[in-house]
């Protein structure tokens, strides 16, 4: 029996008001849910919203995210000409939704600036990302297709990339082989080379920004922190000018010391850190605060990747070492060089065994709250970001290290005998440096003590007659 409008539950009322379900579809759902329980068929008013929602999902009328939104009474599922279908993910600057153009029927991705982020600086950053992405057209970069406003809400639309990002792949499948990782990084480097040729520096290269499609193709995304190599390239309106920007686990040393000095070679370091993560399942410097991570990028060497992945050969580690050099002048200088150096391990496409079939947003990531709805984003304040220790965004509040007592050297992997490393645990890592007075003392003192023990042993043996 159909439910009267005055008797509609929260779920049913929101479903009809939002337009996600027609009255006929809702009646079908209520009938099916009523028959599904043992005993006499339940009337619509006797059904709980969770039963109705689950039935709607089981019948294919809604997906889980839509059902959860309706249960909470949320009704906003449009952005301009787009019908929002699902929540893909979120970051420090915006929320990303899967959406369908109402007339074209094309599935795309919509990035939305939350109301809590709608400040003059954030709007300027959002506009910069749109203009930066609009200048680029390359198969290894996510393409922009539309930008607009829905009321006071700013959003832009890009191609929808099925699959998973590199961070999800590693969390789901474990560390990658050298060929799989090299193929992903090399394809990302192709997109990066194109961006650099157009005077654009990404400044936030990390596993979460490398999307891998089911057919093994990589696309670089998220230009929200991009900077320009020349002042006439929109640098004048950069709200992040002079600030440390990026993600702490992947920041190049020079961007920490001199954030205003935008260089393409800094992206190479971040890409190297991303390759390190791909083949080890670890960020280069796990654990600790953001300030700790920034200091360690400048002063310390990561553990040898072979500790975690013994299948890596020395030649591969040599390329990785060149990408992660502390001194930008001694690092691989261009993305094209990265492609050439990784060529011995690069395949035509990422092996299918390493690629997830479906994009799953944050399934194995940190414990995010329930996906935000458009109602929340457009009408209520939201936290600034939902990132765990491995995805902390660096900001201008972090003071760059000014301790230059450690020389800038080409990376030398830390000794494999260093204490065991668990993800999220800080460990001590040492450089191989020339001996100082303290270093000589640290060697001589134990030797002198050992000599004293030997002499004492000889004396005692003589006294007791041995």
C-alpha positions in Angstrom: 0.0 0.0 0.0 1.5 3.4 -1.0 2.5 5.7 1.9 0.7 9.0 2.2 2.8 12.1 2.0 2.0 13.0 5.6 3.3 9.6 6.7 6.6 9.7 4.8 9.7 8.8 6.8 12.9 10.8 6.6 14.4 8.5 3.9 11.2 8.4 1.8 10.6 12.1 2.0 14.2 12.9 1.0 14.2 10.4 -1.8 11.2 11.9 -3.4 12.2 15.5 -2.8 15.7 15.0 -4.2 14.4 13.3 -7.3 16.6 10.3 -6.9 13.5 8.1 -6.7 10.2 8.3 -8.5 7.0 7.5 -6.6 6.7 4.3 -8.5 10.2 3.2 -7.6 9.6 4.1 -4.0 6.4 2.1 -3.9 8.3 -0.9 -5.5 11.0 -0.6 -2.8 8.4 -0.4 0.0 6.5 -3.4 -1.3 9.7 -5.5 -1.7 11.0 -4.5 1.8 7.6 -5.4 3.3 7.6 -8.8 1.8 11.2 -9.6 2.7 10.6 -10.1 6.5 9.2 -13.4 7.8 5.5 -13.5 8.6 2.8 -11.1 7.4 3.8 -8.4 5.0 4.8 -5.2 6.8 3.1 -1.9 5.9 5.3 1.0 4.8 4.9 2.8 8.1 6.1 -0.3 9.9 9.4 -0.4 8.0 12.6 1.3 9.4 14.6 3.6 7.1 17.6 1.3 7.2 15.4 -1.6 5.8 14.1 0.7 3.0 17.5 2.0 2.2 19.1 -1.4 2.0 16.3 -2.6 -0.3 16.8 0.4 -2.6 20.4 -0.6 -2.9 19.7 -4.3 -3.4 17.2 -3.4 -6.2 19.8 -1.2 -7.9 17.9 2.0 -7.6 20.5 3.7 -5.4 24.2 3.1 -4.4 25.3 2.9 -0.8 26.5 6.6 -0.7 23.1 7.9 -2.0 21.2 5.7 0.5 23.3 7.0 3.4 22.7 10.6 2.3 18.9 10.0 2.1 18.8 8.3 5.5 20.3 11.5 7.0 17.6 13.6 5.2 20.0 15.2 2.7 18.5 16.3 -0.6 21.1 18.2 -2.5 22.4 16.0 -5.4 23.0 18.6 -8.2 25.8 20.9 -9.2 24.8 23.1 -12.1 24.0 20.8 -15.0 25.5 17.8 -13.1 23.7 15.1 -11.1 26.0 13.9 -8.3 26.2 10.1 -8.1 28.8 9.2 -5.5 31.6 10.5 -3.3 35.1 9.8 -4.6 37.4 11.4 -2.0 38.6 14.5 -0.3 41.7 16.5 0.4 42.9 19.7 2.0 41.3 22.0 -0.6 38.1 20.2 -1.7 35.8 17.3 -2.0 35.6 15.2 -5.2 32.3 13.6 -6.5 31.4 11.4 -9.3 28.7 13.1 -11.4 26.8 12.7 -14.6 26.0 15.6 -17.0 22.2 15.8 -17.2 22.1 16.3 -21.0 25.3 14.6 -22.2 25.0 11.6 -20.0 28.8 11.8 -19.5 30.3 10.5 -16.2 32.9 13.0 -14.9 34.5 14.1 -11.6 33.5 17.3 -9.8 35.8 19.0 -7.4 33.9 21.2 -4.9 35.3 24.0 -2.7 33.5 23.6 0.7 31.8 26.6 2.2 34.2 26.6 5.1 37.0 27.1 2.6 35.3 29.9 0.7 37.8 32.7 1.6 39.4 35.2 -0.8 42.7 33.2 -0.7 41.1 29.8 -1.2 38.9 31.1 -4.1 42.0 32.5 -5.7 43.8 29.2 -5.3 40.8 27.4 -6.7 40.8 29.7 -9.7 44.5 29.2 -10.2 44.0 25.4 -10.2 41.3 25.8 -12.9 43.3 28.1 -15.1 46.5 25.9 -14.7 44.6 22.7 -15.6 42.8 24.5 -18.5 46.2 25.1 -20.2 47.2 21.5 -20.2 46.2 18.7 -22.6 48.2 15.5 -22.3 47.1 11.8 -22.0 49.0 11.4 -18.7 47.3 14.4 -17.1 43.7 14.5 -16.0 41.8 16.8 -18.4 39.6 19.7 -17.3 36.2 20.0 -19.0 34.1 22.6 -17.2 34.1 25.1 -14.3 31.3 27.0 -12.7 29.3 28.0 -9.6 26.1 26.6 -8.0 24.9 29.5 -5.9 27.9 30.4 -3.7 29.6 27.0 -4.3 32.6 26.9 -6.6 33.3 23.7 -8.6 35.1 22.4 -11.6 34.8 19.2 -13.6 37.4 16.9 -15.0 37.4 13.6 -16.8 36.5 10.7 -14.5 39.4 8.2 -14.2 38.3 4.7 -13.2 40.7 2.6 -11.2 42.6 3.5 -8.1 45.3 5.9 -7.1 48.8 4.6 -6.3 48.4 4.9 -2.6 45.3 2.8 -2.7 47.0 0.2 -4.9 49.9 -0.2 -2.5 47.5 -0.4 0.5 45.4 -3.0 -1.3 48.0 -5.0 -3.1 51.2 -4.4 -1.1 54.5 -3.0 -2.5 54.9 -3.1 -6.2 57.6 -4.8 -8.3 60.2 -2.6 -10.0 58.7 -3.0 -13.4 55.1 -2.1 -12.2 56.4 0.9 -10.2 58.7 2.1 -12.9 55.9 2.0 -15.4 53.6 4.1 -13.2 56.3 6.6 -12.4 57.5 6.9 -16.0 54.0 7.6 -17.3 53.5 10.2 -14.6 56.9 11.7 -15.6 55.6 12.0 -19.2 52.7 14.2 -17.9 55.1 16.1 -15.7 57.5 16.8 -18.5 54.6 18.3 -20.5 53.6 20.4 -17.5 57.2 21.6 -17.0 57.4 22.5 -20.7 54.4 24.7 -20.1 56.2 26.4 -17.2 54.1 24.7 -14.6 55.5 23.0 -11.4 53.1 20.6 -9.8 54.4 21.0 -6.2 52.3 18.1 -4.7 53.5 14.9 -6.4 52.5 12.0 -4.2 51.0 8.5 -4.5 47.4 9.8 -4.0 47.8 12.1 -7.0 48.8 9.3 -9.5 45.7 7.6 -10.8 46.1 4.2 -12.4 43.3 3.0 -14.8 42.2 -0.6 -15.1 44.1 -0.9 -18.4 47.3 0.1 -16.7 47.6 3.8 -17.7 48.7 6.5 -15.3 47.3 10.0 -15.1 48.6 12.8 -12.9 46.0 14.9 -11.1 45.4 17.7 -8.6 47.1 21.0 -9.6 45.7 22.8 -6.6 49.2 23.8 -5.4 50.8 24.3 -8.8 53.3 27.1 -9.2 54.6 28.8 -12.3 58.3 29.1 -13.3 58.0 32.7 -14.6 56.3 35.7 -13.0 54.2 36.4 -16.1 52.6 33.0 -15.7 50.0 33.9 -13.0 52.5 34.0 -10.2 51.4 37.5 -9.1 48.0 36.1 -7.7 49.5 33.1 -5.9 48.1 33.0 -2.3 50.8 30.5 -1.4 53.7 32.7 -2.4 56.5 32.4 0.2 54.8 29.5 2.0 55.8 25.9 2.2 53.3 24.0 0.2 52.9 20.3 -0.6 52.7 17.1 1.4 55.3 16.7 4.1 56.2 13.1 3.2 57.2 14.1 -0.3 58.7 17.7 0.0 62.1 18.4 -1.6 64.7 19.9 0.8 65.1 23.1 -1.2 61.3 23.8 -1.1 61.5 23.7 2.7 64.5 26.1 2.9 63.4 28.5 0.1 59.7 28.0 -0.7 59.6 31.0 -3.0 62.2 29.4 -5.3 59.9 27.4 -7.6 61.9 24.8 -9.6 60.9 21.9 -11.8 63.6 19.7 -10.2 61.7 19.8 -6.9 59.0 17.7 -8.6 61.7 15.1 -9.4 62.5 14.6 -5.7 58.8 14.2 -4.9 58.4 11.8 -7.7 61.4 9.8 -6.3 59.8 9.7 -2.9 56.6 8.4 -4.6 58.7 5.7 -6.3 60.2 4.8 -2.9 56.7 4.4 -1.5 55.6 2.3 -4.4 58.4 -0.3 -4.1 58.6 -0.4 -0.3 55.1 0.3 0.9 56.7 3.0 3.2 57.0 6.7 3.0 60.7 7.7 3.2 60.5 9.1 6.7 57.5 7.6 8.6 56.3 8.8 12.0 56.9 12.0 13.8 55.5 15.5 13.4 55.4 17.6 10.2 58.4 19.5 11.5 60.3 16.2 12.0 59.6 15.1 8.5 60.8 18.4 7.0 64.0 18.2 9.0 64.7 14.6 8.0 64.2 15.4 4.3 67.0 17.9 4.7 69.4 15.9 6.9 68.8 12.2 6.8 68.8 9.3 4.4 65.9 6.8 4.2 66.4 3.1 4.9 67.7 1.1 2.0 64.6 0.0 0.0 66.1 -3.5 -0.3 65.4 -3.9 3.4 61.7 -4.1 2.5 61.9 -5.3 -1.1 64.9 -7.6 -1.6 64.0 -8.1 -5.3 65.2 -4.6 -6.2 68.5 -4.6 -8.0 71.3 -2.1 -7.4 70.9 -0.4 -10.8 67.3 0.4 -9.9 68.3 1.8 -6.5 70.9 3.9 -8.3 68.2 5.6 -10.4 66.0 6.1 -7.2 69.0 7.6 -5.5 69.5 10.1 -8.3 65.9 11.1 -8.1 66.0 11.6 -4.3 69.3 13.5 -4.1 69.4 16.1 -1.4 71.3 18.6 -3.6 69.0 19.7 -6.4 72.1 20.3 -8.6 73.1 16.7 -8.4 69.6 15.2 -8.8 68.1 14.1 -12.1 67.2 17.5 -13.6 64.2 16.7 -15.8 61.2 14.4 -16.0 62.6 13.3 -19.4 65.8 12.1 -17.7 63.6 10.1 -15.3 61.8 8.4 -18.2 65.2 7.6 -19.8 66.7 6.2 -16.6 63.7 4.1 -15.8 63.4 2.7 -19.3 65.1 -0.7 -18.5 62.3 -1.5 -16.2 59.4 0.2 -17.9 56.6 -1.8 -19.6 54.0 -0.7 -22.1 51.3 -0.7 -19.3 51.1 -1.5 -15.6 50.7 -5.3 -15.2 47.1 -6.2 -14.7 47.9 -8.1 -11.4 48.9 -4.7 -9.9 45.8 -2.8 -10.9 42.6 -2.7 -8.9 39.5 -3.2 -11.1 37.3 -0.5 -9.5 38.0 2.9 -7.9 37.2 2.7 -4.2 37.5 5.9 -2.3 39.6 5.7 0.9 38.7 2.0 1.5 42.0 1.2 3.2 43.0 4.7 4.2 42.6 6.5 7.5 39.2 6.3 9.3 37.4 9.2 7.6 34.0 10.4 8.7 31.0 9.4 6.5 31.3 11.0 3.0 30.3 14.6 3.1 27.1 15.5 1.3 26.5 18.5 -0.9 24.2 19.9 1.8 27.1 19.8 4.3 29.6 21.3 1.8 27.4 24.1 0.7 25.7 25.0 4.0 27.9 24.0 6.9 31.5 24.3 8.0 33.7 21.2 7.6 37.2 20.4 8.9 40.0 21.8 6.9 41.3 18.4 5.9 41.1 14.7 6.8 44.6 13.5 6.3 46.6 11.1 8.4 50.3 11.4 9.3 51.3 10.1 5.9 49.3 12.8 4.1 49.9 15.9 6.2 49.9 19.1 4.2 52.8 21.4 5.1 51.9 25.0 5.7 53.5 28.3 6.4 53.1 27.7 10.2 56.0 25.1 10.0 59.4 26.7 10.5 61.9 25.5 8.0 65.0 24.0 9.5 68.0 26.4 9.7 70.5 23.8 11.0 73.0 23.4 8.2 75.6 21.5 10.3 74.9 18.4 8.1 76.4 18.8 4.6 74.3 18.4 1.5 75.4 15.1 0.0 74.0 12.8 -2.6 71.8 10.3 -1.0 73.4 7.2 0.5 70.9 4.7 1.9 71.0 4.3 5.6 72.7 1.1 7.0 70.5 -1.9 6.8 71.4 -2.8 10.4 69.4 0.2 11.6 66.7 -0.8 14.1 63.6 -2.4 12.6 61.1 0.0 11.0 57.4 -0.2 11.5 55.2 2.2 9.5 54.5 5.3 11.6 57.6 4.7 13.9 60.5 7.1 14.1 63.9 5.5 13.7 67.5 6.8 13.8 69.2 7.0 10.5 72.8 8.1 10.1 74.8 9.6 7.2 78.2 8.1 6.2 80.2 11.2 7.0 84.0 11.9 7.4 85.3 11.2 10.9 85.4 14.1 13.3 87.2 14.4 16.7 84.1 13.0 18.4 83.9 10.3 15.8 87.5 9.2 16.4 86.9 9.2 20.1 83.8 7.1 19.7 86.1 4.5 18.0 89.1 4.7 20.2 87.4 4.6 23.6 85.8 1.1 23.0 89.2 -0.2 21.6 91.1 1.0 24.7 88.5 -0.6 27.0 88.9 -3.8 25.1 92.7 -3.7 25.4 92.4 -3.1 29.1 90.2 -6.2 29.5 92.6 -8.3 27.5 95.6 -7.2 29.6 93.7 -7.8 32.8 92.8 -11.3 31.6 96.5 -12.0 30.9 97.6 -10.8 34.3 94.9 -13.0 36.1 95.9 -16.0 34.0 99.5 -15.6 35.1 98.7 -15.2 38.8 96.5 -18.3 39.0 98.9 -20.4 37.0 97.1 -20.9 33.7 
